[in-house]
Amino acid sequence: MSNKAAKPPVKPDNLADQIGTKVVRKLKARRHGTPGIWFGMGMMGLIGWSVATPTLLGVALGMWLDKHFPGKHPWTLALLMAGLVLGCVNAWMWVAKEDKAMHQQDEEDNDE
C-alpha cells in the first residue's frame, strides 16, 4: 500500500466543463495570437519616436528663436527640456492606455 492519497474520480460533467474551458482558451489563443519579436521592436520604436520628435522640435524651435531673438538665456536648452518632458508624458500616457486596453481584453476573455 502506498502513502499517496487517491484522487477522487472526476465527474463526467466536470470533465466536460474542463475540456470545454480548455477548448475555449485554445481558440482564443489562436484568434489573438502571441505578439512576436517584431511587434515588440515596433512598439519600442514607436515609443522612442514619441519622445524624440517633440524633443527635436523643441531644439529646432529653440535654435530659431536664439538666432532671431537673442537674449540673456538660451531658448534652445529650455525648449529641449520642454520637448523632452512633453515626449516622456506622451509616451507614458500611450503606454498606460495600451496597458489598460490589454487588461480589459484579458478581463473580457476571462468573463467569456
TABELDA-V56162 format. One line per field, one symbol per residue. psi: psi as a letter, one per 40 degrees, with the letter a starting at -180 (. if undefined). Layout:
psi: ???
This chain:
psi: hiehhhiiihidddddddddddddddddddddihhaddddddddddddddddddddddddddddddddgiadihddddddddddddddddddddddddddddddddddddd.
